[in-house]
């Protein structure tokens, strides 16, 4: 009797997007547990983590996390983040990683049965559609348990499966934290002082929401 074929999958994580969603839900992600969770049920070909880094700072508070991920089973992809001041005078950081993710997903698709994307960005809908045309299933992980939801409706409808991050939390949680407002502002930001992020908090500002 022929044994059941093990599904080949790859995981693609938009770091800032996952961070914002998990903190809004009130938990921190344990990236070691995240890998273990997917390895338990399939053959994990590769796990990618994408993030933007500010090059204007001598030391990036995100660097320790990026380094740890690189030594612990993740393929880390970074790009320069853009820093600007918005119309209200607040410091903003922007760093979309959609293109980098799309290139890697399409390159790896011929070797996969299943693509798992941690993001709610509606711009990824066409990528999902392209992968599906190649005969590969796509699961998108984000959350609709927030107000507003952190996944674009178009992306959720296009995916073969949607998993709410809240339902996955018990498998990938590091520690519980207080649920976070969608529009947080640190005390330093209110006083106009520069705000520095932490290794687990790459961007103090909420990432651009899906449209």
C-alpha positions as CSV (number, residue, x, y, z in Angstrom):
1,X,0.0,0.0,0.0
2,X,1.5,3.4,-1.0
3,X,2.0,5.8,1.8
4,X,0.3,9.2,1.7
5,X,2.4,11.9,0.2
6,X,3.6,14.6,2.5
7,X,2.6,18.0,1.4
8,X,5.4,20.4,0.6
9,X,4.8,23.9,1.9
10,X,6.6,27.2,2.3
11,X,5.7,30.0,4.7
12,X,6.0,33.7,3.8
13,X,5.8,36.2,6.6
14,X,5.3,40.0,6.3
15,X,7.1,40.8,9.6
16,X,5.5,44.2,10.3
17,X,2.0,42.9,9.3
18,X,2.2,39.9,11.6
19,X,3.6,41.9,14.4
20,X,0.8,44.5,14.2
21,X,-1.9,41.7,14.0
22,X,-0.5,39.6,16.9
23,X,-0.1,42.6,19.2
24,X,-3.6,43.9,18.5
25,X,-4.9,40.4,19.4
26,X,-2.8,40.5,22.6
27,X,0.0,38.0,22.1
28,X,3.7,37.8,21.0
29,X,4.8,35.3,18.4
30,X,7.3,32.6,19.2
31,X,9.0,32.1,15.9
32,X,10.5,28.8,17.0
33,X,7.1,27.4,17.8
34,X,5.7,28.8,14.5
35,X,8.2,26.7,12.6
36,X,7.5,23.6,14.7
37,X,3.8,24.0,14.1
38,X,4.1,23.8,10.3
39,X,6.8,21.1,10.4
40,X,4.5,18.8,12.4
41,X,1.9,18.5,9.6
42,X,3.9,18.9,6.4
43,X,7.4,19.1,4.8
44,X,8.4,22.7,5.3
45,X,10.6,23.5,2.3
46,X,11.4,27.1,3.5
47,X,10.2,29.9,5.8
48,X,10.7,33.5,4.7
49,X,10.6,36.5,7.0
50,X,10.4,40.0,5.3
51,X,11.0,43.3,7.0
52,X,12.2,46.8,6.2
53,X,15.1,48.3,8.2
54,X,16.0,52.0,8.7
55,X,19.5,52.6,7.3
56,X,19.7,56.0,8.9
57,X,20.3,54.5,12.3
58,X,23.7,53.2,13.4
59,X,21.9,50.5,15.3
60,X,18.5,49.1,14.3
61,X,16.5,47.7,17.3
62,X,15.1,45.1,14.8
63,X,18.5,43.7,14.1
64,X,18.7,41.2,17.0
65,X,15.4,39.6,15.9
66,X,16.6,39.5,12.2
67,X,19.9,37.9,13.2
68,X,18.2,35.3,15.4
69,X,15.7,34.3,12.7
70,X,18.6,33.9,10.2
71,X,20.3,31.4,12.5
72,X,17.1,29.6,13.4
73,X,15.6,28.3,10.2
74,X,14.3,31.4,8.5
75,X,15.4,33.0,5.2
76,X,15.4,36.7,6.1
77,X,14.8,39.3,3.4
78,X,15.3,42.9,4.3
79,X,15.0,46.2,2.4
80,X,15.6,49.8,3.3
81,X,12.7,51.5,5.0
82,X,11.7,55.0,4.1
83,X,11.3,57.6,6.9
84,X,9.1,60.7,6.4
85,X,7.0,63.2,8.2
86,X,3.2,63.1,7.5
87,X,0.9,66.1,7.1
88,X,0.4,66.3,10.9
89,X,4.1,66.5,11.5
90,X,4.4,62.9,12.9
91,X,7.3,60.7,12.1
92,X,6.4,57.8,9.9
93,X,8.2,54.7,8.6
94,X,7.1,52.9,5.5
95,X,8.6,49.7,4.1
96,X,6.4,47.5,1.9
97,X,7.8,44.1,1.2
98,X,5.2,42.9,-1.3
99,X,7.5,42.8,-4.3
100,X,10.2,40.9,-2.5
101,X,7.6,38.4,-1.3
102,X,6.0,38.0,-4.7
103,X,9.3,37.2,-6.4
104,X,10.2,34.5,-3.8
105,X,6.7,33.0,-3.9
106,X,6.7,32.6,-7.6
107,X,10.3,31.3,-7.7
108,X,9.5,28.6,-5.2
109,X,6.0,27.7,-6.4
110,X,7.1,24.9,-8.8
111,X,8.6,23.0,-5.8
112,X,5.5,23.4,-3.6
113,X,2.0,22.0,-3.0
114,X,0.9,24.7,-0.6
115,X,1.9,28.4,0.0
116,X,1.1,29.9,3.5
117,X,1.2,33.7,3.6
118,X,1.1,35.7,6.8
119,X,-0.3,39.0,5.6
120,X,-3.6,40.8,5.2
121,X,-2.4,43.1,2.4
122,X,-5.0,43.3,-0.4
123,X,-2.2,44.0,-2.9
124,X,-1.2,40.3,-2.7
125,X,-4.5,39.1,-4.2
126,X,-3.0,38.9,-7.7
127,X,-0.1,37.0,-6.4
128,X,-2.4,34.5,-4.8
129,X,-4.4,34.1,-8.0
130,X,-1.2,33.6,-10.0
131,X,0.0,30.8,-7.6
132,X,-3.4,29.1,-7.8
133,X,-3.2,29.0,-11.6
134,X,0.0,27.0,-11.2
135,X,-2.0,24.3,-9.3
136,X,-0.7,25.3,-5.8
137,X,-3.0,25.9,-2.8
138,X,-2.7,29.2,-0.9
139,X,-3.6,29.8,2.8
140,X,-3.6,33.3,4.1
141,X,-3.2,34.0,7.8
142,X,-4.4,37.3,9.3
143,X,-7.3,38.3,11.5
144,X,-10.9,39.5,11.3
145,X,-11.2,39.6,15.2
146,X,-10.2,43.3,15.2
147,X,-12.1,46.5,14.4
148,X,-11.6,47.0,11.6
149,X,-10.4,43.6,10.3
150,X,-6.7,43.4,9.4
151,X,-7.2,41.5,6.1
152,X,-8.6,42.9,2.9
153,X,-11.8,41.2,1.8
154,X,-10.4,40.6,-1.7
155,X,-7.4,38.7,-0.4
156,X,-9.5,36.6,2.0
157,X,-11.9,35.6,-0.8
158,X,-9.1,34.8,-3.2
159,X,-7.3,32.4,-0.9
160,X,-8.1,28.7,-0.8
161,X,-8.2,28.9,2.9
162,X,-8.1,31.6,5.6
163,X,-6.9,31.0,9.1
164,X,-7.6,33.6,11.7
165,X,-4.4,34.4,13.6
166,X,-6.4,34.3,16.9
167,X,-7.1,30.6,16.3
168,X,-3.4,29.9,15.6
169,X,-2.3,31.8,18.7
170,X,-2.1,28.8,21.1
171,X,0.4,27.1,18.8
172,X,2.7,30.0,18.2
173,X,2.4,32.2,21.3
174,X,5.5,33.3,23.3
175,X,3.6,35.2,26.0
176,X,0.4,37.0,26.5
177,X,0.4,40.8,26.4
178,X,-2.2,43.5,26.7
179,X,-4.3,43.9,23.5
180,X,-3.1,46.9,21.7
181,X,-5.0,49.8,20.1
182,X,-4.9,50.0,16.4
183,X,-3.6,53.6,16.6
184,X,-1.0,53.5,19.4
185,X,0.9,56.5,20.5
186,X,3.8,56.2,22.9
187,X,4.3,59.0,25.5
188,X,7.4,60.1,23.7
189,X,5.4,60.6,20.5
190,X,2.9,62.8,22.3
191,X,5.6,65.0,23.6
192,X,7.3,65.2,20.2
193,X,10.4,63.3,21.3
194,X,11.9,60.7,18.9
195,X,10.4,57.3,19.3
196,X,12.7,54.3,19.0
197,X,11.3,50.8,18.3
198,X,12.2,47.6,20.1
199,X,13.5,44.3,18.6
200,X,10.0,42.9,18.6
201,X,8.4,46.2,17.6
202,X,10.0,47.2,14.3
203,X,7.6,50.0,13.6
204,X,5.9,52.1,16.2
205,X,3.4,53.4,13.7
206,X,0.6,51.0,12.6
207,X,1.6,49.6,9.1
208,X,-0.5,50.7,6.2
209,X,-3.8,48.9,6.3
210,X,-5.1,46.7,3.4
211,X,-7.5,48.4,1.0
